[in-house]
Amino acid sequence: MASKNEKEEAPKLEKTRYSDEELKEFKELILKKLEEARSNLALLNEAFTLRNENDTNDTAPVFKMLEDGSDVSSKEENARMASRQRKFIEELERALQRIENKTYGICRVTGKLISKERLRSVPHATMSIEAKLSQQTK
């Protein structure tokens, strides 16, 4: 029988993947984020495609020019925000695929598990904090 000290000295086996129960928790979180992101994208697309009801067609040409410039700027910003939202949705969908493959939460640089705290705040993360920081310093 091994003594207490021998048990403490035995190497701790490092977890190589999250359990099915943990993956289920992350899947629920991602599905909620995905629903919110799709809703936000729909709002952005609606704002991008709809014309303002209070148009200035009947006002002086100078005001019409100013509003047109504002509309272009606003539409460009909406388009940028919609593009970022689409990218976020794609990243969340890829995270769901990694859950199905049981590779979710594994750092693509180190091969170690990404902390639960990081995954809860950035559920589509593919790198641990350490790997991300080392990448930024290069």
For each residue, the residues with C-beta under 8 A, 3 or more apart:
1:
2: 6 7 10
3: 6 7
4: 7 8
5: 8 9
6: 2 3 9 10
7: 2 3 4 10
8: 4 5
9: 5 6
10: 2 6 7
11:
12:
13:
14: 112 113
15: 18 113
16: 106 113
17: 102 103 105 106 113
18: 15 22 23 26 104 105 113
19: 22 23
20: 23 24 102
21: 24 25
22: 18 19 25 26 105 116
23: 18 19 20 26 27 99 102 104 105
24: 20 21 27 28
25: 21 22 28 29
26: 18 22 23 29 30 95 99 104 105 119 123
27: 23 24 30 31 96 99
28: 24 25 31 32
29: 25 26 32 33 120 123
30: 26 27 33 34 92 95 96 99 123 124
31: 27 28 34 35 96
32: 28 29 35 36
33: 29 30 36 37 92 123
34: 30 31 37 38 89 92 93 96
35: 31 32 38 39
36: 32 33 39 40
37: 33 34 40 41 85 88 89 92
38: 34 35 41 42 89
39: 35 36 42 43
40: 36 37 43 44 85
41: 37 38 44 45 82 85 86 89
42: 38 39 45 46
43: 39 40 46 47
44: 40 41 47 48 78 81 82 85
45: 41 42 48 49 82
46: 42 43 49 50
47: 43 44 50 78
48: 44 45 75 78 79 82
49: 45 46
50: 46 47
51: 55
52: 55 71
53:
54:
55: 51 52
56: 59 63 64 67
57: 64
58:
59: 56 63 64
60: 63 64
61: 64 65
62: 65 66
63: 56 59 60 66 67
64: 56 57 59 60 61 67 68
65: 61 62 68 69
66: 62 63 69 70
67: 56 63 64 70 71
68: 64 65 71 72
69: 65 66 72 73
70: 66 67 73 74
71: 52 67 68 74 75
72: 68 69 75 76
73: 69 70 76 77
74: 70 71 77 78
75: 48 71 72 78 79
76: 72 73 79 80
77: 73 74 80 81
78: 44 47 48 74 75 81 82
79: 48 75 76 82 83
80: 76 77 83 84
81: 44 77 78 84 85
82: 41 44 45 48 78 79 85 86
83: 79 80 86 87
84: 80 81 87 88
85: 37 40 41 44 81 82 88 89
86: 41 82 83 89 90
87: 83 84 90 91
88: 37 84 85 91 92 124
89: 34 37 38 41 85 86 92 93
90: 86 87 93 94
91: 87 88 94 95 124
92: 30 33 34 37 88 89 95 96 123 124
93: 34 89 90 96 97
94: 90 91 97 98 124
95: 26 30 91 92 98 99 104 123 124
96: 27 30 31 34 92 93 99 100
97: 93 94 100 101
98: 94 95 101 103 104 105
99: 23 26 27 30 95 96 102 104
100: 96 97
101: 97 98 104
102: 17 20 23 99
103: 17 98 106
104: 18 23 26 95 98 99 101
105: 17 18 22 23 26 98 113 114 116 119
106: 16 17 103 111 112 113 114
107: 110 111 112 113 114 126 127 128 131
108: 126 127 131
109: 127 128 131 134 135
110: 107 128 130 131
111: 106 107
112: 14 106 107 128
113: 14 15 16 17 18 105 106 107 128
114: 105 106 107 118 119 125 126 127 128
115: 118 119 128 129
116: 22 105 119 120
117: 120 121
118: 114 115 121 122 125 128 129
119: 26 105 114 115 116 122 123 125
120: 29 116 117 123
121: 117 118
122: 118 119 125
123: 26 29 30 33 92 95 119 120
124: 30 88 91 92 94 95
125: 114 118 119 122 128
126: 107 108 114
127: 107 108 109 114 131 132 135
128: 107 109 110 112 113 114 115 118 125 131 132
129: 115 118 132 133
130: 110 133 134
131: 107 108 109 110 127 128 134 135
132: 127 128 129 135 136
133: 129 130 136 137
134: 109 130 131 137 138
135: 109 127 131 132 138
136: 132 133
137: 133 134
138: 134 135
